[in-house]
Structures are given as C-alpha cells and as structure tokens.
Amino acid sequence: MVEPSRKLSSEEVNALMEGLKSGDLSASTTIKDGKEIEYKTFQFGSDDLSLLGDYYALRLINERFARTVRSVFLPLLRVQP
C-alpha cells in the first residue's frame, strides 16, 4: 500500500493561509473529521541536520582531503614577489 504524500500542495497552503487570515482556523487547530491529530512541532535552528544518519567516513575523507590541499597550496601562497 502506497503511503500518501505528507507534503502540502500550493493550493492547500493557500487555503490554510486564507483560513488563518479570515479567522476560520486557529494556529492550534488539531481536529480532522472528528479525530484528534498528533503532530510534532518543528524547531527552527535545531542542529540535527543528519537526515540519513551520521556520515563519519565522509567527514574523515573530507578532513584528510582538506589537510592535503592545504599542504599543497600553502607553499604557493607563501611565495613573495
């Protein structure tokens, strides 16, 4: 069974915004078809950006690459005219 998309279309977003502006909806409305909906609040600025897990190996490769590039370009930058 295919799970329906959890993203809102632009029409749904516009309808929600119009409902909030007109006063038909409040920001704390949680009832749909007579049933209470559970939702999780989103916190902007949370540092948990790893949606697919921890990229430990990728971080190590990046650090090693950065050290190598730094050792190559640093002598070039030290050349004085």
C-alpha positions in Angstrom: 0.0 0.0 0.0 1.4 3.4 -1.0 1.6 6.0 1.7 0.1 9.3 0.6 2.4 12.3 0.3 2.8 14.3 3.5 3.7 17.5 1.6 1.1 20.1 1.1 0.3 21.4 -2.4 0.4 25.1 -3.1 -3.4 25.2 -3.1 -3.6 23.6 0.3 -1.0 26.0 1.7 -3.0 29.0 0.2 -6.3 27.6 1.7 -4.6 27.3 5.1 -3.3 30.8 5.0 -6.7 32.2 3.9 -8.3 30.3 6.8 -5.9 31.8 9.3 -6.3 35.3 7.9 -10.1 35.1 7.9 -10.3 33.6 11.4 -11.9 30.3 10.4 -8.9 28.4 11.6 -6.6 29.0 14.6 -3.0 28.0 14.8 -3.8 25.4 17.4 -6.5 23.5 15.4 -5.8 19.8 15.7 -9.1 18.1 14.8 -9.8 16.4 11.4 -13.0 14.6 10.7 -13.8 14.5 14.5 -10.5 12.8 15.3 -7.6 14.5 17.1 -4.4 14.6 15.0 -1.0 14.0 16.6 1.7 16.3 15.4 5.3 17.1 16.2 6.4 20.7 16.4 9.3 21.8 14.2 12.1 23.7 15.9 13.9 26.1 13.6 17.6 26.2 14.4 17.9 22.6 15.6 21.3 21.3 14.8 20.1 17.8 13.8 20.6 18.1 10.1 21.6 14.5 9.5 18.5 13.0 8.0 20.2 9.9 6.6 22.4 9.2 9.6 26.0 10.1 10.6 28.5 10.5 7.8 31.5 9.6 9.9 33.5 8.2 7.0 32.7 11.1 4.7 33.8 13.5 7.4 37.1 11.7 7.7 37.7 11.8 4.0 36.9 15.5 3.9 39.3 16.3 6.7 42.1 14.3 5.0 41.4 16.0 1.7 41.4 19.4 3.3 44.8 18.7 5.0 46.3 17.5 1.7 45.0 20.5 -0.2 46.2 22.9 2.5 49.7 21.4 2.4 49.8 21.8 -1.4 48.5 25.4 -1.6 50.2 26.9 1.5 53.7 26.9 0.0 52.3 28.6 -3.1 50.7 31.3 -1.0 54.0 31.9 0.8 55.9 32.9 -2.3 56.8 36.5 -2.1 57.3 38.7 -5.2 
